[in-house]
Amino acid sequence: MSNLIFPALARAGLFVSIVIHELGHALIYRVFFEKAAGILRSAPVDTVSGV
């Protein structure tokens, strides 16, 4: 019985760690893209007001 339980727990733990890892990347990318989008959005306004 334990021969079936432990590999299943190991696989579940690996899956959870991968999901958390990917969510971390998604969060980092989201913050990065939001900052980049904010810079791109503010850039035309700055150039127009500067001209």
N, C-alpha and C positions, 0 to 999 in steps of 0.2 A: 504493500500500500504506500509506504513512504517513498518507494522508488518512483511512483507516479506523481506524488505530491511535490517533491522537491524540484524536479525539472519544470513543473508547471509554475511553481513560485518563482523560479529563476527566470523563466520566460516572461512572466508577468512583470517582474521587477525590471527586466531589460526594456520591455515595452513602455512601462511608465517612465523610465529614465529617458528613453528616446523622445517620448511625447513632451516631457518637461523641457528637454534640450531644444526641440523644434519650436516650442512655444516661446522660449527665451530668444531664439533667433528672430521669430516673428515680431516680438515686442521691440527688439533692437532695430530691425528694419523699419518698423512702423514709425518709431521715433525719428530715425534718420530721414525717412521720406517726408515726414511731416515738417521737419526742419528745412529740408531742401525745398519743399513746396512753398513754405513760408518765405524763404529767401527769394524764390522765383516770383512769388506773388508780389513781394514788396519791391523787387528790382524795377519793374516798369514804372511803378508809382514814383520811385526815387528819380529815375531818369527823366520822367515827364516833368516833375516838379523842379528838377535841376535845370531843365532847358528853358 
